[in-house]
Amino acid sequence: MENQILIPKSSLDFLVQLKENNNKPWFEEHKAEYLKELNYIETFAGALLHELSKSDVFETQSGKRSVYRIYRDIRFSKDKTPFKTYWGGSYKRATSARRGGYYFHIEKGNTSLIGGFWGPNAADLKRIRSEFAHDHESFREILNSKTFKNNFGTMQGEQLKTTPKGFDADHEAIDLLRYKQFLIIKCFTDEEVLSPQFLEKALEAFQNMRPFFDYMSEVLSTDINGASVL
């Protein structure tokens, strides 16, 4: 474990300054500072990807490619501030047999590691709901495990207020059937983010998402009878 790869305090402080001066003239004036901090984040992301790749397979080729652009897409947004005020990035798992994605959000007072399914398509959502309706206990075992609860608390994500089409309102798994997103989130304090152990803690958090990913990957690569659809 490359514990000497750190996120410096300056990387969080730069974001605070950017939030207070979210305009192009200020950013251009501080472009060199931005690139310096970006390098720290890309190096950290690369080290995390390297460690995570020992137990998973990714399409994402480097830490640099995992980090999102700082520039916001403001074409369809009421918020016209041009820059994001956080460091964000993601790792895409390789092949259709490995489902789910890893995401990191680094920001002063608001850092989290997130895994799951942000916007599953209609077919995937229907398949997941069909599995819950058929056998929800297997998934609940994961959600109720000590490791899951200690790291992520509960599954999060947008839910329907009504009953999804094709299912009964009194189904015993209705609480799961209402989910439209399936997210697991672990938050970190600034002290944890800046510590020499953060790389190790981040790796551990992502690795603890695997039972959740493995379950979803199996569901989404098979039909209701368990036969492969790949």
N, C-alpha and C positions, 0 to 999 in steps of 0.2 A: 504493500500500500504506500502510495507516494504522499505521505502526510505533510511534506514540506510545501506542497502546492496549496497556496492560501488565496482566499479572497480578501484583499486589503480593505481597510476602513475607507480609503479614498474612493473605492469603487461604489460604495453606498453614498458617500458624501457628494460625489459628482451628480448622482441622480437627484439628490435634494436640491442642488444648485440648478439643475436643468428644470426641475419642476417649478422653481421660482422664476426662471428666465426661459420659458419655453417659446423661443422665437429663433428664427434663422440667423440674424446678426450675432446674437450671443453665442450660438452653437458654432458658427464659423470661427469666431474669435477664440473659442476653446476647443477647436477640433483636435489639436495635438493632445490635449488632456484626455479627450474622449477616446482617441485611438490607443492611448496608453492603458486606460482602464478596460477597454474592450479586449485588449490582449490578455489581461489577467483573467477575464471571464472565459475567453476562448481556451486558454490554457487549462483552467479548471474543468471546463466542459469536456475537453479532450481527455484529461486524466480520468474523469468519471466514466466516460465512454469506454476507455481502455479497460478499466476494471470491470465494468458491467458486461463487456463483451466476453469475459471469461466464462459467463454462465448464460448468455443469451446471444442472439444473432441479429445484426442490424443492417439496414440499408444505409443509414447515416454513416458517412465515411470519416468524419473528423469533428472535433470540437468546434472548429471554425464554421463548418457547414451546419452545425446544430443550432447556433445562436441566431436569433431573429434580427432582422434589420431594425435599427433604432427609429427609422422613419415611419410615421403613421400614414395609413391610407385614409385620407380625409375627404375623398370624393363624395361619399354618401353619408358623412357624419356631420352632426350639428356641432360637434367639438372640432374646431379647426386648428387646435394646437398641433404643430408639425411633428413633435417627437414623443416617443414613448418614454415614460419615466420609470422604467424598470428594465432589468436584464432578463430576457426570456429566451427559451430554446426548447428543442425537443429531439428525441431519438426515435426513429421509426424502425419497428421490428421488421425483419426480413421474411418474405414469402407469405402467401395467404394462409399458411398453417399457423402463423404466429400473429395473433390479433392483440389489439390494444397498443397504446403508446405512452411513452414517458415524457413528462414535461417539467421544466423548472422555471420558477418565477422568483427572481431575486430583487428585493427592494427593501429599503430601510423600514423596519417595523412591519413588513408584510412579505416574508419569504415563505414559499411553500414548494413542495414537490408533489406533482399530481400524476395520477395514472388512470387510464380507463378509456371511455368512449364518449367523446364530447357530442358528436352528431351522427349517431348510427343511421344508416339508410333504412328505408321502409322494410326491406327484406330482412336485414339483420335484426331490426327491432322486433319484427313478427316472429322470427326464429327464437330469439331470446325469451320472449313472452310465452311462446309455446312450450319451451323447456320448463319455465317456472310453473306453468299450469300443470305440466306432466309430473315434475319432480322438483319442488322448491327446497326440500330438505338438504340436498347436497350443497346448494349454494348458501343456505343459512349456516351450515357448518363452517364455511369459510368466514362468513361475516361475524359469526359468534366466537371464532377462535380467539384465544388470548393474544396471539401475535397481532391479529388484525385490529382488535379493539384497542390494544396498547399503542399501536402506531397510527391508526386512522379513525378510530372511534366508530363511526357509522358510514355507510355508503351515502354519497351525496349526488345531487343532480336534479335537473328539472323534472317535475312530475305532473301528470294529468290531475285535474281536480275531479274529473268524472271517471267512469269505467271505460277502459279501452274497448273498442269495437270488437265483438266476437267473444267477449269474456263476461262471466257473471259477476255482478257487484258483490255477491256474498262469497266469492271464491276465497279459500283460506290463504291464498297468496296474493290477494288484491293489493296489498301494500307494495309488493315487488312489481306486480303487473303495471302499476301506474307510472313507473319510471320511464322517462324518455331519454335520460342520460344516465351513465353509470360511471361515477367518479369516486376515486379514493384520494384523500388529501392528507399530507403531513406537513404541519407548520413548524417553523423554526424561529427562534429569537435571534436578534442581531448578534448577541454574544455567541450563540452557537454557529452562526454563519461565519463569523470572523475567527473562530477558533481553529487550531491546527487539526482538529478531529472532524471538521465538517465534511471533508471528502469521504471519510469512512462512514460517517452518519448518513450522508446522502446515498452512498452505495447500499448501505443496509436497508434504508427506507425503500429504495427501488427494488431490491431483492425480495423484500417482504410483500411486494405486490404480485409476485409470480403465481401463487396459488389462485388468485383472482383472475390473472391473465390466462393461466393454463385452463381453468374452467371455461372461460368465455371462448378461448381458442378451440377447445374441443366441441363446444356447442355449435359454433359458427362454421365448423368444418365438417359437420355431420348433419344428417336429417334426424327427425324425431325418433327413428328406430336405431340410431347410432351408426348408420352406414355413411361412409365418407362421401362428401359431395365435391371433393377437390379433383 
